[in-house]
Amino acid sequence: MSDNEKSLVVSGAGAAGISAAITAARMGRPVLLVEKSQSEGGTVTKSLIHTLGGIFDSSGEFINNGITKELTERLLGADSFTKTRQIGRTWTLQCSPDIYEKVIKDWLNEMPQIKLMLNNFISAVEVDKGSVKSIAVTGDKTAVNSNVTALIDATGKGEALRLINPDLVINNEPKASAGLIFILRGVDPDALRFPNNVKYLHHIRSEVKKGILPPELAGTWIDQGVYEGECYVKMTVDADIAQTSSGFTDKLRDDLISFLRALPAFSNAALYKTGMPGKRDSGRVAGEYCLSYEDVINARKFSDAACRCAWPVEFWDQGKGVFLEYPKENDYYEIPLRSLKVHSLKNVWTAGKCFSADYRARSSARVAGCCWAMGEAVAKAVCRGLVL
């Protein structure tokens, strides 16, 4: 990349970042998409999310059109096992993370305007008079873009923003627990169908109470997979431990697999894949508006709406389990663009689970479909020169 090339810079190639990059490229902007890991896809691919929330409303209809709808159509067309699925009062898109990864890779390869830099991260940001002017990228390659039109932080952690000013990311709210998911194959399909799957969950909780299984497994959830005989096992783990002690979480997984294999339905189960710990919360960006829990529950609308969301407040507490609360029946709330615009900076935005909202509001809007919609809205605002 030339130092004089004028680009929109997106940090983070997860749902929000990919959406922003594709949208901006389609609007004629050259895009530099920087991802510190070795692959694109974010939480969905790395943490093995197979039920994508935030795409549909409570009736199973698309809640946002645009790129989120196109993503769904591409995923449905890529694998006959991808399908819509109702879970309780919500609708999701059930899709293999492997298929999701292939679809987004192919999609990005269609976009020559996007320069994707994997195994790289933004290491420095130069700001002058309230605008980002240049960035330094470090990793497999090193490049400096001295003509940044705008910066979108879609890392989910505000990583690029912390380089500008650590106070732009606020970390003073309750932390959600992390989720660790692994996939088993070779399971008796009948064991995964309701109500049989609930029976196994009760059995796990009973063994935890007896002290046979460690207490960390009390919040375990077993869900049917995308393919026959496949299940996704989700463990709830302390977010700090999950990030610092892979040996501890690996032992929890192995203990649980050994326990399950002693049951007839799981006797032939084989570990297919283990995801990275999914950290649900890494603070919030200081935006021009902070979306509140009350905004979500009361289905508030905004004149500068970026996108719609109807996913419930879903806060995972390590000690108490999950707290669920839904917006008004057959309604939705909106995320304002001001919650995606970084406070006091002219050309800096955010999109994804670290946007400007309180912790309960973020626990609703962090789902994949909503992140795709946020990324699209921010890219359009940048390309249209919108000033808030």
N, C-alpha and C positions, 0 to 999 in steps of 0.2 A: 504494500500500500504506500502510495506517495505521501510525503508529509504535507503536500499542498492539496490533497484530495479532500473535498468537503463532504463529510459523512455524518449521518445520524448514528450515534453509538448506543448499542444496547448491551448492557452487562447482565449475563445470565441467559442460558438457552434452555429454560424450562418452558412451561405453557405460556406464561405472559410474555416472555422475551421472544419466543419464536413467533407468536402472534403479532407482536409489535414489528418485528423485522419483516415478516412477509407483507404486512399491511403497508408499511412505509415503502418497501421495494415496489409494490404494485402502484404506488402513487408517484413513482419516478425518482425516489431518493436512493442514493447509494447508502448501504448500511454496513456497519462493522458490528458483528455479533460476537461477543467475547464470552467464552465459557471455560471455567477453570478445570473442569473434569475432562475425561477423554471421550465423552459422548454427549450428544444433545438429548433432551427429553425431560430433564428435571426429575421431580418427585415421582411422576407416573412411572417412568422406566426404571429409575434407580431404586425406588422403594416398593415397586411391584403393586401399583394401584390398578385393580381390574374392574372396578365399578366407578365410572367417571360421573361425579355429581356436578350440579350447576348448569347442566345443558337444557333441562326440561323444567316446566312448571309443575304444579301439583296435579295437573290433568294429563301429563305426559306429552305436552306440546312444547315446541321450542320456545324458550323464554327470551332468547336473543337470536336475531338472524345474523347475517354476515358470516364472518370467518368461523364462528363456533358451529354453525349449521353446516358449513362446507367441510369442516373437520369430521363431523359425524358422518356425512355422506361418504367421505373418503374411507373412513374406518369400516363402515358397513360394506363398502364395495371391495375391501381388501381381504375379508375373511367371512365366510358364511356363518361362522359361530359368533360373530359380533352381533349383539342384539340389545334392544331396550329391555330394561328389567325394573320392575317395581319392587322397592324395598320399603315396607311399611307405608308411610305417607309420601314417600319420595320416589322419583323416577330417575334411573341412572342409565348410562350406556355401558353394558358389560363387554369388555374387550381385553384381549391378551396384551400385556405390556410389550411383548415382542412385536406384535402387529402394530401397535401404536408407534414404537420406535422406528420400524421400517417405513411407515407412512410419513412420518415427519422428516425422516432422512430424505426420502424421495421428493417430498415437497420442497425442501430447502434446495435440493439439487436442481430444481426447476427454475431457481431464482438467481440468475447471474449477478444481479445487483447486490446480493448479500455476500459479504466476505466473512466466512465463519472461521474463527480462531479457537480451536479446542486446545486444551492443556495450556491455557493462557489466562491471565487475570489482569485487571486494571490495577496498576501499582501506584499511580500518582494522577492527580487531577489538578489542573491549573485553573483558577477562577480569577476573573478580572471584572470588577464593577458589577458583581452579581450574576455573571454569566460564565459558564464553562467555556474555556478557549481551547484547551488541549488536554490530552491524556497520554499516559505512558502505559504500554502493555508489556507484561513480562511473562516469559514462559518458554515454549519451544522456539518462539520467534520474539523479537522485540521491535516494536514500531511506535512511532509517535504521530498522532494525527493532530496537526496544529490548527485545523479548521473544523472544529466540532460544531455542527449546527444545533445539536441538542444531545443530552444524555438521558437515557432511560435506565434506571436501576431496577432490574427484574430478577435480582439474585434471591429474593425472599428473605434477605438478611440486612439489606441496606449496605452492602459491602463497599460499593463505590462511594456512597454518600458519606460513610464514616471517614473516608479519606479527605473529604472536603471539610467536614466538621462532625466530630463524634456525637455532638448534641442533636444532630439531625435524626438520630435513631434513638427512640425512647424505650428503655427496658425496665420499667418500674411497676409492671403489672404481673398478676399471677401467671405462672408458666404452665402451659399444657404439657401433659406427658407425651412421650414419643411413641411411635408405633413401629414394631419390627415384624415384617411379614415374610413368611417363607411358603413355598409351594410344594405340596406333596402330590405325587401321582401314583396310580395303582390302588386307589382307595375304592371300596365297594360303593358304587353310585347311590344305592339306597340309603346309605349312612348319611349322605349329605343333603337329603331332602327333608323338608319340614314335615313332621316335628322331630324326626330322628336326630337331626343335627343339634337341636336344643338339648336332647337327652345327653349327648356327649359333653356339652358345655356344663350341664349340671354335675356330671360325673367328675369333671376336672375341678370344679369349685369344691365339691365334696372332699376330694383327695387333698386339696390345699388346706381345708379346715382340719383335716386329720394330721397334717404335717407330712404327708407322703410326697406331695409336690411343693416346691418353694412358693412363698406367698406372692412373688412377682407374677405368677401364672394365673392368679385369680381372675384377671380381666381378659383372659384369652378368648378369642372369638374364632370359630371355624366356619368358613363360608364355601359354598359350592364354587368350583372354578369355571373357566370358560369351556373346557373340554371334558368329556366323559371320564369319570374316575379321578378327577383333579380337584384339589381343595386348596384354598388360601387360608393359612393359619396366621392370625394376627395376635401378637403379644403386646401388651401395654407395659412400657418400661420408662424409668426415669430418664428425662431428656439429657441430663448431664452425664449420667452413667453410660447411656447409649452412645454418646459421642466420644467417650474417653476409654471405654473398656469393652472392646469387641470380644475378648475372651469370656467375660461374664455373660454377655448376651448369647454367645455361641453355646455356652454350657446350658443356659435356659432352654434354648431351642433343642439341643440334643437330648436333654432330660425329658422334654415334652414328647419328642419323637419316639423315644424308647418306651414311654408310658403308652402312647397311642398304639404302637406296634404290638403291644400285648393284648389289644382288643381285636376280636376277629375281623371286624370291618377294615382295620388298618394293618393287618398282618403282612400284607404285601406292599405297603406304602414305601415309596422311595423319594428321597429328597431331590427335587428338580432344581430349585434355585432359592437363594436367600437374598432378600433385598437389603439395602442399606437402611439404617434407622431413619425413619421419617420424622424429622423434627417439625412439629406442627406450628411452632411459634418461635420467632426470633426477634420480637419487639415490633415497634411500629415507627414508620417514618413521620416526621413532623410535617404535616401538609397544611394547606390553606383551610381545610375543614376536617374535623375528626368525626367520622361516622360513629354513631353511638348504638348501643344495644337497644335503646328506646326507638331509634330510627328504624332498626330492623324489625322489631316486634310489631311496631305500629304501621309497617309498610309505607314508610315515608317516601314521597316523590320529590324530585329536585328539578329546577329549571335547567341546570347544567348537567343533567344525567349522562353518565358515561355508559351504564349498562344496568340490566335488571338482575335480580337474584331472589330466589324463593327457597333456598336451602335453609334448613333449620339451624339455629344456634346449636353448635355441637362441640362443647368444651370437654375435653378429656382430662379429668383430674386424676393424678396418680393414686391418691388415697380413696377418693369417693366414687370413682368411675366416671361415666359419661353423663353430662348434663345436656338434655335436649329440650329445645323450645322452638315452636314453629311461628313464622309470621302469620298474619291473618289468613284465614281459610280462603283459598282461591284468589290470593292476592300476591303481591311481590313488593319488594323495596327497591330503591335505586341507589346506586353509588354515584355521588357527584364527582365531576372532574376535579373539583377543588381538593378532594381526598387523594387524588393521584398527582397533584401538582406540589412539588416540594416547596416548603415555605421559604420565602426571602431570596429565592434563586429564579432567574428569568427563564432559563432554558433547561431546567432539570425536572424530571418527572420520575414517578415510580409506578410499577404495576405488579400485581401478584399479592401474595399473602402478607407482605410487610407494609401494605398501604396504610394510610392515615385513618385508623379506626380503633376503637377500644377493643380489648381482648375478646370480649364476647361477640362483638360484631365481626371481627376478623375470623372467628371460629366458624362463622356462617359463610363468609365470602372467600375463604381460602381454597375452595374446591376447584377442580381443573377447569370446568366450563366457565366459571366466573372469571378465572385468571385469563383465559383466552379472550374473553370479552373485554376485560380491562386493558389488555395489551393492544387490542385493535383500537379502542377508543383513544388511548394515549397517542398512538402513532398518527391517527387522523388529526388529532388536535395539534401535534407538532407540525405535520406537513401542511396544515392549513394556516399555520402561524397564529394560532389562537393564543391570546394573552389573557391570563386570569389575574 
